[in-house]
């Protein structure tokens, strides 16, 4: 979650949004975790797992990249390094509102 928070903070000014969804836990538990982890983005509650089932989630964490028009762009199951150059470049390209071309960094 810390790397997602960094990614969110870097791109939120460009319209990038992260919505975390907690499955099956009580509101108080999620609220304490959000505060302790200092999460800057909303955490939605899926008490009965209905949202998880509708997205076919069978493993945690699951990540869905959805564009501004609501179209599913990518799915990543399991833990990921959200601070990688590849991830940051993908987000940078997606949030570019001016249609400018970006040079893809070489990654390390």
Residue pairs with C-beta under 8 A, 6 or more apart in sequence:
1 20
1 37
1 39
2 37
3 80
3 81
3 82
3 83
4 18
4 20
4 41
4 82
5 37
5 38
5 39
5 40
5 41
6 82
6 83
7 16
7 18
7 82
7 83
7 87
7 88
7 91
8 16
8 17
8 18
8 40
8 41
9 40
10 88
11 91
11 92
11 95
12 40
14 95
14 96
14 97
15 68
15 95
15 97
16 91
16 94
16 95
17 41
18 41
19 41
19 42
19 43
19 44
20 39
20 41
20 42
20 43
20 44
21 43
21 44
21 45
21 46
21 51
21 52
22 30
22 43
22 44
22 45
22 46
23 46
23 49
23 51
23 52
23 57
23 60
24 46
24 47
24 48
24 49
25 45
27 45
30 43
30 45
33 39
33 43
34 43
44 51
46 52
55 62
55 64
58 77
59 77
59 78
61 77
61 78
61 79
62 75
62 76
62 77
63 75
63 76
63 77
63 80
64 72
64 74
64 75
65 72
65 73
65 74
65 75
65 76
65 90
65 94
66 72
66 73
67 73
67 94
73 94
80 87
81 87
84 107
85 105
85 106
85 107
85 108
86 107
88 105
89 102
89 104
89 105
92 102
93 102
96 102
